[in-house]
Amino acid sequence: MANFCAAPNCTIKSNRSASLFFRFPMDTERYQWVENCHGKDLEDKTPDQLNRHYRLCAKQFEPSVICKAVSDTDAICLAFVLA
């Protein structure tokens, strides 16, 4: 299944390509991610829905906040900064 970036105007998608994608966090930090995305369609999603079904590509993050890759399609980051 392909990952698609939830950031506005981003067309990055991946079928296990070299692009890293980040799941929305389950904690309160997810509110910052939704706000920074300016995606009104994300505001009504539950934490579980965001975490399971929505991703942001590495292009949306400052390289300095990406701390380690967990797998080919998920990584852990410290903060979301819409590039």
mmCIF file of the N, C-alpha and C atoms, coordinates in Angstrom:
data_MODEL
# 
_entry.id   MODEL 
# 
loop_
_atom_site.group_PDB 
_atom_site.id 
_atom_site.type_symbol 
_atom_site.label_atom_id 
_atom_site.label_alt_id 
_atom_site.label_comp_id 
_atom_site.label_asym_id 
_atom_site.label_entity_id 
_atom_site.label_seq_id 
_atom_site.pdbx_PDB_ins_code 
_atom_site.Cartn_x 
_atom_site.Cartn_y 
_atom_site.Cartn_z 
_atom_site.occupancy 
_atom_site.B_iso_or_equiv 
_atom_site.pdbx_formal_charge 
_atom_site.auth_seq_id 
_atom_site.auth_comp_id 
_atom_site.auth_asym_id 
_atom_site.auth_atom_id 
_atom_site.pdbx_PDB_model_num 
ATOM 1   N N  . MET A 1 1  ? 0.839   -1.174 0.000  1.00 0.00 ? 1  MET A N  1 
ATOM 2   C CA . MET A 1 1  ? 0.000   0.000  0.000  1.00 0.00 ? 1  MET A CA 1 
ATOM 3   C C  . MET A 1 1  ? 0.885   1.238  0.000  1.00 0.00 ? 1  MET A C  1 
ATOM 4   N N  . ALA A 1 2  ? 0.538   2.214  -0.786 1.00 0.00 ? 2  ALA A N  1 
ATOM 5   C CA . ALA A 1 2  ? 1.325   3.431  -0.912 1.00 0.00 ? 2  ALA A CA 1 
ATOM 6   C C  . ALA A 1 2  ? 1.070   4.367  0.266  1.00 0.00 ? 2  ALA A C  1 
ATOM 7   N N  . ASN A 1 3  ? 2.109   5.086  0.653  1.00 0.00 ? 3  ASN A N  1 
ATOM 8   C CA . ASN A 1 3  ? 1.976   6.165  1.614  1.00 0.00 ? 3  ASN A CA 1 
ATOM 9   C C  . ASN A 1 3  ? 1.851   7.469  0.838  1.00 0.00 ? 3  ASN A C  1 
ATOM 10  N N  . PHE A 1 4  ? 0.978   8.337  1.308  1.00 0.00 ? 4  PHE A N  1 
ATOM 11  C CA . PHE A 1 4  ? 0.801   9.645  0.711  1.00 0.00 ? 4  PHE A CA 1 
ATOM 12  C C  . PHE A 1 4  ? 1.027   10.689 1.788  1.00 0.00 ? 4  PHE A C  1 
ATOM 13  N N  . CYS A 1 5  ? 1.671   11.781 1.432  1.00 0.00 ? 5  CYS A N  1 
ATOM 14  C CA . CYS A 1 5  ? 1.924   12.850 2.393  1.00 0.00 ? 5  CYS A CA 1 
ATOM 15  C C  . CYS A 1 5  ? 0.641   13.656 2.596  1.00 0.00 ? 5  CYS A C  1 
ATOM 16  N N  . ALA A 1 6  ? 0.296   13.915 3.878  1.00 0.00 ? 6  ALA A N  1 
ATOM 17  C CA . ALA A 1 6  ? -0.922  14.649 4.212  1.00 0.00 ? 6  ALA A CA 1 
ATOM 18  C C  . ALA A 1 6  ? -0.723  16.164 4.189  1.00 0.00 ? 6  ALA A C  1 
ATOM 19  N N  . ALA A 1 7  ? 0.498   16.627 3.949  1.00 0.00 ? 7  ALA A N  1 
ATOM 20  C CA . ALA A 1 7  ? 0.759   18.067 3.909  1.00 0.00 ? 7  ALA A CA 1 
ATOM 21  C C  . ALA A 1 7  ? 0.106   18.670 2.670  1.00 0.00 ? 7  ALA A C  1 
ATOM 22  N N  . PRO A 1 8  ? -0.398  19.902 2.801  1.00 0.00 ? 8  PRO A N  1 
ATOM 23  C CA . PRO A 1 8  ? -1.046  20.539 1.661  1.00 0.00 ? 8  PRO A CA 1 
ATOM 24  C C  . PRO A 1 8  ? -0.065  20.731 0.500  1.00 0.00 ? 8  PRO A C  1 
ATOM 25  N N  . ASN A 1 9  ? -0.526  20.489 -0.690 1.00 0.00 ? 9  ASN A N  1 
ATOM 26  C CA . ASN A 1 9  ? 0.232   20.682 -1.924 1.00 0.00 ? 9  ASN A CA 1 
ATOM 27  C C  . ASN A 1 9  ? 1.452   19.765 -2.049 1.00 0.00 ? 9  ASN A C  1 
ATOM 28  N N  . CYS A 1 10 ? 1.552   18.747 -1.246 1.00 0.00 ? 10 CYS A N  1 
ATOM 29  C CA . CYS A 1 10 ? 2.661   17.804 -1.372 1.00 0.00 ? 10 CYS A CA 1 
ATOM 30  C C  . CYS A 1 10 ? 2.181   16.612 -2.186 1.00 0.00 ? 10 CYS A C  1 
ATOM 31  N N  . THR A 1 11 ? 2.967   16.235 -3.156 1.00 0.00 ? 11 THR A N  1 
ATOM 32  C CA . THR A 1 11 ? 2.594   15.119 -4.023 1.00 0.00 ? 11 THR A CA 1 
ATOM 33  C C  . THR A 1 11 ? 3.480   13.898 -3.808 1.00 0.00 ? 11 THR A C  1 
ATOM 34  N N  . ILE A 1 12 ? 4.262   13.914 -2.733 1.00 0.00 ? 12 ILE A N  1 
ATOM 35  C CA . ILE A 1 12 ? 5.150   12.792 -2.447 1.00 0.00 ? 12 ILE A CA 1 
ATOM 36  C C  . ILE A 1 12 ? 4.319   11.567 -2.069 1.00 0.00 ? 12 ILE A C  1 
ATOM 37  N N  . LYS A 1 13 ? 4.605   10.458 -2.715 1.00 0.00 ? 13 LYS A N  1 
ATOM 38  C CA . LYS A 1 13 ? 3.994   9.189  -2.352 1.00 0.00 ? 13 LYS A CA 1 
ATOM 39  C C  . LYS A 1 13 ? 5.041   8.111  -2.505 1.00 0.00 ? 13 LYS A C  1 
ATOM 40  N N  . SER A 1 14 ? 4.805   6.999  -1.878 1.00 0.00 ? 14 SER A N  1 
ATOM 41  C CA . SER A 1 14 ? 5.820   5.955  -1.887 1.00 0.00 ? 14 SER A CA 1 
ATOM 42  C C  . SER A 1 14 ? 5.194   4.581  -1.799 1.00 0.00 ? 14 SER A C  1 
ATOM 43  N N  . ASN A 1 15 ? 5.735   3.682  -2.564 1.00 0.00 ? 15 ASN A N  1 
ATOM 44  C CA . ASN A 1 15 ? 5.459   2.252  -2.424 1.00 0.00 ? 15 ASN A CA 1 
ATOM 45  C C  . ASN A 1 15 ? 6.756   1.595  -1.973 1.00 0.00 ? 15 ASN A C  1 
ATOM 46  N N  . ARG A 1 16 ? 7.124   1.897  -0.742 1.00 0.00 ? 16 ARG A N  1 
ATOM 47  C CA . ARG A 1 16 ? 8.375   1.400  -0.165 1.00 0.00 ? 16 ARG A CA 1 
ATOM 48  C C  . ARG A 1 16 ? 9.602   1.946  -0.886 1.00 0.00 ? 16 ARG A C  1 
ATOM 49  N N  . SER A 1 17 ? 9.549   3.187  -1.318 1.00 0.00 ? 17 SER A N  1 
ATOM 50  C CA . SER A 1 17 ? 10.715  3.800  -1.943 1.00 0.00 ? 17 SER A CA 1 
ATOM 51  C C  . SER A 1 17 ? 11.630  4.344  -0.857 1.00 0.00 ? 17 SER A C  1 
ATOM 52  N N  . ALA A 1 18 ? 12.600  5.124  -1.245 1.00 0.00 ? 18 ALA A N  1 
ATOM 53  C CA . ALA A 1 18 ? 13.577  5.659  -0.303 1.00 0.00 ? 18 ALA A CA 1 
ATOM 54  C C  . ALA A 1 18 ? 13.003  6.773  0.581  1.00 0.00 ? 18 ALA A C  1 
ATOM 55  N N  . SER A 1 19 ? 11.841  7.277  0.267  1.00 0.00 ? 19 SER A N  1 
ATOM 56  C CA . SER A 1 19 ? 11.250  8.355  1.049  1.00 0.00 ? 19 SER A CA 1 
ATOM 57  C C  . SER A 1 19 ? 10.783  7.850  2.408  1.00 0.00 ? 19 SER A C  1 
ATOM 58  N N  . LEU A 1 20 ? 11.113  8.611  3.451  1.00 0.00 ? 20 LEU A N  1 
ATOM 59  C CA . LEU A 1 20 ? 10.633  8.277  4.790  1.00 0.00 ? 20 LEU A CA 1 
ATOM 60  C C  . LEU A 1 20 ? 9.310   8.978  5.039  1.00 0.00 ? 20 LEU A C  1 
ATOM 61  N N  . PHE A 1 21 ? 8.429   8.283  5.710  1.00 0.00 ? 21 PHE A N  1 
ATOM 62  C CA . PHE A 1 21 ? 7.146   8.848  6.097  1.00 0.00 ? 21 PHE A CA 1 
ATOM 63  C C  . PHE A 1 21 ? 6.985   8.727  7.604  1.00 0.00 ? 21 PHE A C  1 
ATOM 64  N N  . PHE A 1 22 ? 6.330   9.709  8.195  1.00 0.00 ? 22 PHE A N  1 
ATOM 65  C CA . PHE A 1 22 ? 6.161   9.778  9.637  1.00 0.00 ? 22 PHE A CA 1 
ATOM 66  C C  . PHE A 1 22 ? 4.691   9.645  9.998  1.00 0.00 ? 22 PHE A C  1 
ATOM 67  N N  . ARG A 1 23 ? 4.398   8.779  10.935 1.00 0.00 ? 23 ARG A N  1 
ATOM 68  C CA . ARG A 1 23 ? 3.031   8.660  11.447 1.00 0.00 ? 23 ARG A CA 1 
ATOM 69  C C  . ARG A 1 23 ? 2.751   9.838  12.369 1.00 0.00 ? 23 ARG A C  1 
ATOM 70  N N  . PHE A 1 24 ? 1.506   10.266 12.402 1.00 0.00 ? 24 PHE A N  1 
ATOM 71  C CA . PHE A 1 24 ? 1.122   11.289 13.369 1.00 0.00 ? 24 PHE A CA 1 
ATOM 72  C C  . PHE A 1 24 ? 1.254   10.699 14.772 1.00 0.00 ? 24 PHE A C  1 
ATOM 73  N N  . PRO A 1 25 ? 1.821   11.462 15.695 1.00 0.00 ? 25 PRO A N  1 
ATOM 74  C CA . PRO A 1 25 ? 1.982   10.940 17.060 1.00 0.00 ? 25 PRO A CA 1 
ATOM 75  C C  . PRO A 1 25 ? 0.631   10.765 17.753 1.00 0.00 ? 25 PRO A C  1 
ATOM 76  N N  . MET A 1 26 ? 0.595   9.865  18.714 1.00 0.00 ? 26 MET A N  1 
ATOM 77  C CA . MET A 1 26 ? -0.635  9.621  19.476 1.00 0.00 ? 26 MET A CA 1 
ATOM 78  C C  . MET A 1 26 ? -0.794  10.619 20.623 1.00 0.00 ? 26 MET A C  1 
ATOM 79  N N  . ASP A 1 27 ? 0.282   11.290 21.012 1.00 0.00 ? 27 ASP A N  1 
ATOM 80  C CA . ASP A 1 27 ? 0.210   12.207 22.148 1.00 0.00 ? 27 ASP A CA 1 
ATOM 81  C C  . ASP A 1 27 ? -0.260  13.590 21.697 1.00 0.00 ? 27 ASP A C  1 
ATOM 82  N N  . THR A 1 28 ? -0.190  14.533 22.589 1.00 0.00 ? 28 THR A N  1 
ATOM 83  C CA . THR A 1 28 ? -0.716  15.877 22.313 1.00 0.00 ? 28 THR A CA 1 
ATOM 84  C C  . THR A 1 28 ? 0.074   16.620 21.248 1.00 0.00 ? 28 THR A C  1 
ATOM 85  N N  . GLU A 1 29 ? 1.269   16.153 20.914 1.00 0.00 ? 29 GLU A N  1 
ATOM 86  C CA . GLU A 1 29 ? 2.049   16.792 19.861 1.00 0.00 ? 29 GLU A CA 1 
ATOM 87  C C  . GLU A 1 29 ? 1.334   16.726 18.514 1.00 0.00 ? 29 GLU A C  1 
ATOM 88  N N  . ARG A 1 30 ? 0.437   15.767 18.350 1.00 0.00 ? 30 ARG A N  1 
ATOM 89  C CA . ARG A 1 30 ? -0.272  15.640 17.074 1.00 0.00 ? 30 ARG A CA 1 
ATOM 90  C C  . ARG A 1 30 ? -1.065  16.896 16.745 1.00 0.00 ? 30 ARG A C  1 
ATOM 91  N N  . TYR A 1 31 ? -1.531  17.626 17.769 1.00 0.00 ? 31 TYR A N  1 
ATOM 92  C CA . TYR A 1 31 ? -2.281  18.854 17.519 1.00 0.00 ? 31 TYR A CA 1 
ATOM 93  C C  . TYR A 1 31 ? -1.420  19.877 16.785 1.00 0.00 ? 31 TYR A C  1 
ATOM 94  N N  . GLN A 1 32 ? -0.137  19.940 17.146 1.00 0.00 ? 32 GLN A N  1 
ATOM 95  C CA . GLN A 1 32 ? 0.780   20.845 16.449 1.00 0.00 ? 32 GLN A CA 1 
ATOM 96  C C  . GLN A 1 32 ? 0.924   20.412 14.996 1.00 0.00 ? 32 GLN A C  1 
ATOM 97  N N  . TRP A 1 33 ? 1.021   19.115 14.758 1.00 0.00 ? 33 TRP A N  1 
ATOM 98  C CA . TRP A 1 33 ? 1.167   18.608 13.391 1.00 0.00 ? 33 TRP A CA 1 
ATOM 99  C C  . TRP A 1 33 ? -0.052  18.971 12.556 1.00 0.00 ? 33 TRP A C  1 
ATOM 100 N N  . VAL A 1 34 ? -1.243  18.763 13.108 1.00 0.00 ? 34 VAL A N  1 
ATOM 101 C CA . VAL A 1 34 ? -2.475  19.082 12.382 1.00 0.00 ? 34 VAL A CA 1 
ATOM 102 C C  . VAL A 1 34 ? -2.540  20.580 12.109 1.00 0.00 ? 34 VAL A C  1 
ATOM 103 N N  . GLU A 1 35 ? -2.211  21.374 13.102 1.00 0.00 ? 35 GLU A N  1 
ATOM 104 C CA . GLU A 1 35 ? -2.236  22.831 12.941 1.00 0.00 ? 35 GLU A CA 1 
ATOM 105 C C  . GLU A 1 35 ? -1.231  23.274 11.883 1.00 0.00 ? 35 GLU A C  1 
ATOM 106 N N  . ASN A 1 36 ? -0.029  22.728 11.911 1.00 0.00 ? 36 ASN A N  1 
ATOM 107 C CA . ASN A 1 36 ? 0.994   23.103 10.941 1.00 0.00 ? 36 ASN A CA 1 
ATOM 108 C C  . ASN A 1 36 ? 0.657   22.643 9.525  1.00 0.00 ? 36 ASN A C  1 
ATOM 109 N N  . CYS A 1 37 ? -0.137  21.605 9.410  1.00 0.00 ? 37 CYS A N  1 
ATOM 110 C CA . CYS A 1 37 ? -0.565  21.134 8.087  1.00 0.00 ? 37 CYS A CA 1 
ATOM 111 C C  . CYS A 1 37 ? -1.618  22.044 7.465  1.00 0.00 ? 37 CYS A C  1 
ATOM 112 N N  . HIS A 1 38 ? -2.293  22.815 8.279  1.00 0.00 ? 38 HIS A N  1 
ATOM 113 C CA . HIS A 1 38 ? -3.392  23.676 7.808  1.00 0.00 ? 38 HIS A CA 1 
ATOM 114 C C  . HIS A 1 38 ? -4.428  22.855 7.061  1.00 0.00 ? 38 HIS A C  1 
ATOM 115 N N  . GLY A 1 39 ? -4.606  21.625 7.510  1.00 0.00 ? 39 GLY A N  1 
ATOM 116 C CA . GLY A 1 39 ? -5.563  20.738 6.858  1.00 0.00 ? 39 GLY A CA 1 
ATOM 117 C C  . GLY A 1 39 ? -6.840  20.642 7.667  1.00 0.00 ? 39 GLY A C  1 
ATOM 118 N N  . LYS A 1 40 ? -7.848  21.361 7.244  1.00 0.00 ? 40 LYS A N  1 
ATOM 119 C CA . LYS A 1 40 ? -9.133  21.342 7.952  1.00 0.00 ? 40 LYS A CA 1 
ATOM 120 C C  . LYS A 1 40 ? -9.719  19.940 7.986  1.00 0.00 ? 40 LYS A C  1 
ATOM 121 N N  . ASP A 1 41 ? -9.419  19.125 6.971  1.00 0.00 ? 41 ASP A N  1 
ATOM 122 C CA . ASP A 1 41 ? -9.944  17.763 6.929  1.00 0.00 ? 41 ASP A CA 1 
ATOM 123 C C  . ASP A 1 41 ? -9.306  16.863 7.983  1.00 0.00 ? 41 ASP A C  1 
ATOM 124 N N  . LEU A 1 42 ? -8.177  17.273 8.549  1.00 0.00 ? 42 LEU A N  1 
ATOM 125 C CA . LEU A 1 42 ? -7.519  16.473 9.583  1.00 0.00 ? 42 LEU A CA 1 
ATOM 126 C C  . LEU A 1 42 ? -8.029  16.782 10.983 1.00 0.00 ? 42 LEU A C  1 
ATOM 127 N N  . GLU A 1 43 ? -8.639  17.945 11.169 1.00 0.00 ? 43 GLU A N  1 
ATOM 128 C CA . GLU A 1 43 ? -9.033  18.396 12.496 1.00 0.00 ? 43 GLU A CA 1 
ATOM 129 C C  . GLU A 1 43 ? -10.066 17.501 13.165 1.00 0.00 ? 43 GLU A C  1 
ATOM 130 N N  . ASP A 1 44 ? -10.916 16.857 12.398 1.00 0.00 ? 44 ASP A N  1 
ATOM 131 C CA . ASP A 1 44 ? -11.965 16.021 12.986 1.00 0.00 ? 44 ASP A CA 1 
ATOM 132 C C  . ASP A 1 44 ? -11.561 14.550 13.130 1.00 0.00 ? 44 ASP A C  1 
ATOM 133 N N  . LYS A 1 45 ? -10.315 14.231 12.805 1.00 0.00 ? 45 LYS A N  1 
ATOM 134 C CA . LYS A 1 45 ? -9.839  12.848 12.910 1.00 0.00 ? 45 LYS A CA 1 
ATOM 135 C C  . LYS A 1 45 ? -9.431  12.539 14.344 1.00 0.00 ? 45 LYS A C  1 
ATOM 136 N N  . THR A 1 46 ? -9.679  11.311 14.770 1.00 0.00 ? 46 THR A N  1 
ATOM 137 C CA . THR A 1 46 ? -9.266  10.876 16.105 1.00 0.00 ? 46 THR A CA 1 
ATOM 138 C C  . THR A 1 46 ? -7.759  10.634 16.109 1.00 0.00 ? 46 THR A C  1 
ATOM 139 N N  . PRO A 1 47 ? -7.142  10.607 17.293 1.00 0.00 ? 47 PRO A N  1 
ATOM 140 C CA . PRO A 1 47 ? -5.710  10.302 17.355 1.00 0.00 ? 47 PRO A CA 1 
ATOM 141 C C  . PRO A 1 47 ? -5.378  8.964  16.680 1.00 0.00 ? 47 PRO A C  1 
ATOM 142 N N  . ASP A 1 48 ? -6.235  7.971  16.878 1.00 0.00 ? 48 ASP A N  1 
ATOM 143 C CA . ASP A 1 48 ? -6.016  6.667  16.277 1.00 0.00 ? 48 ASP A CA 1 
ATOM 144 C C  . ASP A 1 48 ? -6.087  6.740  14.752 1.00 0.00 ? 48 ASP A C  1 
ATOM 145 N N  . GLN A 1 49 ? -7.066  7.457  14.210 1.00 0.00 ? 49 GLN A N  1 
ATOM 146 C CA . GLN A 1 49 ? -7.188  7.601  12.756 1.00 0.00 ? 49 GLN A CA 1 
ATOM 147 C C  . GLN A 1 49 ? -5.960  8.292  12.173 1.00 0.00 ? 49 GLN A C  1 
ATOM 148 N N  . LEU A 1 50 ? -5.522  9.355  12.819 1.00 0.00 ? 50 LEU A N  1 
ATOM 149 C CA . LEU A 1 50 ? -4.347  10.070 12.335 1.00 0.00 ? 50 LEU A CA 1 
ATOM 150 C C  . LEU A 1 50 ? -3.123  9.167  12.337 1.00 0.00 ? 50 LEU A C  1 
ATOM 151 N N  . ASN A 1 51 ? -2.936  8.438  13.419 1.00 0.00 ? 51 ASN A N  1 
ATOM 152 C CA . ASN A 1 51 ? -1.761  7.585  13.556 1.00 0.00 ? 51 ASN A CA 1 
ATOM 153 C C  . ASN A 1 51 ? -1.776  6.427  12.566 1.00 0.00 ? 51 ASN A C  1 
ATOM 154 N N  . ARG A 1 52 ? -2.916  5.839  12.349 1.00 0.00 ? 52 ARG A N  1 
ATOM 155 C CA . ARG A 1 52 ? -3.011  4.669  11.470 1.00 0.00 ? 52 ARG A CA 1 
ATOM 156 C C  . ARG A 1 52 ? -3.022  5.011  9.984  1.00 0.00 ? 52 ARG A C  1 
ATOM 157 N N  . HIS A 1 53 ? -3.655  6.123  9.612  1.00 0.00 ? 53 HIS A N  1 
ATOM 158 C CA . HIS A 1 53 ? -3.947  6.354  8.198  1.00 0.00 ? 53 HIS A CA 1 
ATOM 159 C C  . HIS A 1 53 ? -3.286  7.568  7.554  1.00 0.00 ? 53 HIS A C  1 
ATOM 160 N N  . TYR A 1 54 ? -2.641  8.418  8.325  1.00 0.00 ? 54 TYR A N  1 
ATOM 161 C CA . TYR A 1 54 ? -2.071  9.641  7.765  1.00 0.00 ? 54 TYR A CA 1 
ATOM 162 C C  . TYR A 1 54 ? -0.584  9.706  8.046  1.00 0.00 ? 54 TYR A C  1 
ATOM 163 N N  . ARG A 1 55 ? 0.166   10.213 7.063  1.00 0.00 ? 55 ARG A N  1 
ATOM 164 C CA . ARG A 1 55 ? 1.623   10.313 7.156  1.00 0.00 ? 55 ARG A CA 1 
ATOM 165 C C  . ARG A 1 55 ? 2.071   11.679 6.638  1.00 0.00 ? 55 ARG A C  1 
ATOM 166 N N  . LEU A 1 56 ? 3.253   12.066 7.082  1.00 0.00 ? 56 LEU A N  1 
ATOM 167 C CA . LEU A 1 56 ? 3.930   13.225 6.517  1.00 0.00 ? 56 LEU A CA 1 
ATOM 168 C C  . LEU A 1 56 ? 5.282   12.744 6.005  1.00 0.00 ? 56 LEU A C  1 
ATOM 169 N N  . CYS A 1 57 ? 5.670   13.236 4.842  1.00 0.00 ? 57 CYS A N  1 
ATOM 170 C CA . CYS A 1 57 ? 6.958   12.818 4.279  1.00 0.00 ? 57 CYS A CA 1 
ATOM 171 C C  . CYS A 1 57 ? 8.100   13.597 4.929  1.00 0.00 ? 57 CYS A C  1 
ATOM 172 N N  . ALA A 1 58 ? 9.301   13.083 4.781  1.00 0.00 ? 58 ALA A N  1 
ATOM 173 C CA . ALA A 1 58 ? 10.484  13.696 5.385  1.00 0.00 ? 58 ALA A CA 1 
ATOM 174 C C  . ALA A 1 58 ? 10.729  15.112 4.874  1.00 0.00 ? 58 ALA A C  1 
ATOM 175 N N  . LYS A 1 59 ? 10.212  15.430 3.697  1.00 0.00 ? 59 LYS A N  1 
ATOM 176 C CA . LYS A 1 59 ? 10.372  16.767 3.129  1.00 0.00 ? 59 LYS A CA 1 
ATOM 177 C C  . LYS A 1 59 ? 9.746   17.841 4.029  1.00 0.00 ? 59 LYS A C  1 
ATOM 178 N N  . GLN A 1 60 ? 8.768   17.458 4.858  1.00 0.00 ? 60 GLN A N  1 
ATOM 179 C CA . GLN A 1 60 ? 8.053   18.405 5.710  1.00 0.00 ? 60 GLN A CA 1 
ATOM 180 C C  . GLN A 1 60 ? 8.803   18.731 7.006  1.00 0.00 ? 60 GLN A C  1 
ATOM 181 N N  . PHE A 1 61 ? 9.931   18.096 7.230  1.00 0.00 ? 61 PHE A N  1 
ATOM 182 C CA . PHE A 1 61 ? 10.674  18.246 8.478  1.00 0.00 ? 61 PHE A CA 1 
ATOM 183 C C  . PHE A 1 61 ? 12.055  18.829 8.227  1.00 0.00 ? 61 PHE A C  1 
ATOM 184 N N  . GLU A 1 62 ? 12.519  19.621 9.163  1.00 0.00 ? 62 GLU A N  1 
ATOM 185 C CA . GLU A 1 62 ? 13.908  20.054 9.136  1.00 0.00 ? 62 GLU A CA 1 
ATOM 186 C C  . GLU A 1 62 ? 14.756  18.807 9.383  1.00 0.00 ? 62 GLU A C  1 
ATOM 187 N N  . PRO A 1 63 ? 15.826  18.600 8.626  1.00 0.00 ? 63 PRO A N  1 
ATOM 188 C CA . PRO A 1 63 ? 16.642  17.391 8.816  1.00 0.00 ? 63 PRO A CA 1 
ATOM 189 C C  . PRO A 1 63 ? 17.157  17.231 10.247 1.00 0.00 ? 63 PRO A C  1 
ATOM 190 N N  . SER A 1 64 ? 17.371  18.306 10.942 1.00 0.00 ? 64 SER A N  1 
ATOM 191 C CA . SER A 1 64 ? 17.925  18.224 12.290 1.00 0.00 ? 64 SER A CA 1 
ATOM 192 C C  . SER A 1 64 ? 16.960  17.636 13.309 1.00 0.00 ? 64 SER A C  1 
ATOM 193 N N  . VAL A 1 65 ? 15.660  17.549 13.008 1.00 0.00 ? 65 VAL A N  1 
ATOM 194 C CA . VAL A 1 65 ? 14.704  17.019 13.977 1.00 0.00 ? 65 VAL A CA 1 
ATOM 195 C C  . VAL A 1 65 ? 14.411  15.535 13.774 1.00 0.00 ? 65 VAL A C  1 
ATOM 196 N N  . ILE A 1 66 ? 14.949  14.950 12.728 1.00 0.00 ? 66 ILE A N  1 
ATOM 197 C CA . ILE A 1 66 ? 14.762  13.523 12.488 1.00 0.00 ? 66 ILE A CA 1 
ATOM 198 C C  . ILE A 1 66 ? 15.869  12.799 13.242 1.00 0.00 ? 66 ILE A C  1 
ATOM 199 N N  . CYS A 1 67 ? 15.475  12.015 14.242 1.00 0.00 ? 67 CYS A N  1 
ATOM 200 C CA . CYS A 1 67 ? 16.512  11.432 15.089 1.00 0.00 ? 67 CYS A CA 1 
ATOM 201 C C  . CYS A 1 67 ? 16.910  10.021 14.689 1.00 0.00 ? 67 CYS A C  1 
ATOM 202 N N  . LYS A 1 68 ? 15.991  9.177  14.219 1.00 0.00 ? 68 LYS A N  1 
ATOM 203 C CA . LYS A 1 68 ? 16.404  7.854  13.740 1.00 0.00 ? 68 LYS A CA 1 
ATOM 204 C C  . LYS A 1 68 ? 15.291  7.218  12.929 1.00 0.00 ? 68 LYS A C  1 
ATOM 205 N N  . ALA A 1 69 ? 15.688  6.410  11.983 1.00 0.00 ? 69 ALA A N  1 
ATOM 206 C CA . ALA A 1 69 ? 14.729  5.665  11.180 1.00 0.00 ? 69 ALA A CA 1 
ATOM 207 C C  . ALA A 1 69 ? 14.375  4.383  11.912 1.00 0.00 ? 69 ALA A C  1 
ATOM 208 N N  . VAL A 1 70 ? 13.093  4.061  11.930 1.00 0.00 ? 70 VAL A N  1 
ATOM 209 C CA . VAL A 1 70 ? 12.619  2.842  12.566 1.00 0.00 ? 70 VAL A CA 1 
ATOM 210 C C  . VAL A 1 70 ? 12.441  1.748  11.519 1.00 0.00 ? 70 VAL A C  1 
ATOM 211 N N  . SER A 1 71 ? 11.967  2.122  10.354 1.00 0.00 ? 71 SER A N  1 
ATOM 212 C CA . SER A 1 71 ? 11.801  1.176  9.255  1.00 0.00 ? 71 SER A CA 1 
ATOM 213 C C  . SER A 1 71 ? 11.854  1.965  7.962  1.00 0.00 ? 71 SER A C  1 
ATOM 214 N N  . ASP A 1 72 ? 11.578  1.299  6.853  1.00 0.00 ? 72 ASP A N  1 
ATOM 215 C CA . ASP A 1 72 ? 11.618  1.992  5.573  1.00 0.00 ? 72 ASP A CA 1 
ATOM 216 C C  . ASP A 1 72 ? 10.520  3.037  5.429  1.00 0.00 ? 72 ASP A C  1 
ATOM 217 N N  . THR A 1 73 ? 9.426   2.872  6.151  1.00 0.00 ? 73 THR A N  1 
ATOM 218 C CA . THR A 1 73 ? 8.299   3.786  5.961  1.00 0.00 ? 73 THR A CA 1 
ATOM 219 C C  . THR A 1 73 ? 7.943   4.595  7.196  1.00 0.00 ? 73 THR A C  1 
ATOM 220 N N  . ASP A 1 74 ? 8.600   4.358  8.315  1.00 0.00 ? 74 ASP A N  1 
ATOM 221 C CA . ASP A 1 74 ? 8.307   5.098  9.532  1.00 0.00 ? 74 ASP A CA 1 
ATOM 222 C C  . ASP A 1 74 ? 9.602   5.553  10.174 1.00 0.00 ? 74 ASP A C  1 
ATOM 223 N N  . ALA A 1 75 ? 9.542   6.671  10.850 1.00 0.00 ? 75 ALA A N  1 
ATOM 224 C CA . ALA A 1 75 ? 10.711  7.170  11.561 1.00 0.00 ? 75 ALA A CA 1 
ATOM 225 C C  . ALA A 1 75 ? 10.236  7.931  12.778 1.00 0.00 ? 75 ALA A C  1 
ATOM 226 N N  . ILE A 1 76 ? 11.161  8.164  13.669 1.00 0.00 ? 76 ILE A N  1 
ATOM 227 C CA . ILE A 1 76 ? 10.858  8.949  14.861 1.00 0.00 ? 76 ILE A CA 1 
ATOM 228 C C  . ILE A 1 76 ? 11.440  10.336 14.650 1.00 0.00 ? 76 ILE A C  1 
ATOM 229 N N  . CYS A 1 77 ? 10.683  11.352 14.957 1.00 0.00 ? 77 CYS A N  1 
ATOM 230 C CA . CYS A 1 77 ? 11.196  12.701 14.840 1.00 0.00 ? 77 CYS A CA 1 
ATOM 231 C C  . CYS A 1 77 ? 10.876  13.454 16.122 1.00 0.00 ? 77 CYS A C  1 
ATOM 232 N N  . LEU A 1 78 ? 11.546  14.563 16.312 1.00 0.00 ? 78 LEU A N  1 
ATOM 233 C CA . LEU A 1 78 ? 11.381  15.318 17.542 1.00 0.00 ? 78 LEU A CA 1 
ATOM 234 C C  . LEU A 1 78 ? 10.315  16.391 17.427 1.00 0.00 ? 78 LEU A C  1 
ATOM 235 N N  . ALA A 1 79 ? 10.201  16.999 16.290 1.00 0.00 ? 79 ALA A N  1 
ATOM 236 C CA . ALA A 1 79 ? 9.235   18.087 16.142 1.00 0.00 ? 79 ALA A CA 1 
ATOM 237 C C  . ALA A 1 79 ? 8.863   18.212 14.678 1.00 0.00 ? 79 ALA A C  1 
ATOM 238 N N  . PHE A 1 80 ? 7.692   18.717 14.428 1.00 0.00 ? 80 PHE A N  1 
ATOM 239 C CA . PHE A 1 80 ? 7.220   18.894 13.061 1.00 0.00 ? 80 PHE A CA 1 
ATOM 240 C C  . PHE A 1 80 ? 7.331   20.368 12.709 1.00 0.00 ? 80 PHE A C  1 
ATOM 241 N N  . VAL A 1 81 ? 8.056   20.644 11.648 1.00 0.00 ? 81 VAL A N  1 
ATOM 242 C CA . VAL A 1 81 ? 8.190   21.994 11.134 1.00 0.00 ? 81 VAL A CA 1 
ATOM 243 C C  . VAL A 1 81 ? 7.838   21.930 9.667  1.00 0.00 ? 81 VAL A C  1 
ATOM 244 N N  . LEU A 1 82 ? 6.696   22.493 9.296  1.00 0.00 ? 82 LEU A N  1 
ATOM 245 C CA . LEU A 1 82 ? 6.295   22.464 7.894  1.00 0.00 ? 82 LEU A CA 1 
ATOM 246 C C  . LEU A 1 82 ? 7.291   23.270 7.080  1.00 0.00 ? 82 LEU A C  1 
ATOM 247 N N  . ALA A 1 83 ? 7.970   22.606 6.179  1.00 0.00 ? 83 ALA A N  1 
ATOM 248 C CA . ALA A 1 83 ? 9.022   23.266 5.381  1.00 0.00 ? 83 ALA A CA 1 
ATOM 249 C C  . ALA A 1 83 ? 8.421   24.160 4.324  1.00 0.00 ? 83 ALA A C  1 
# 
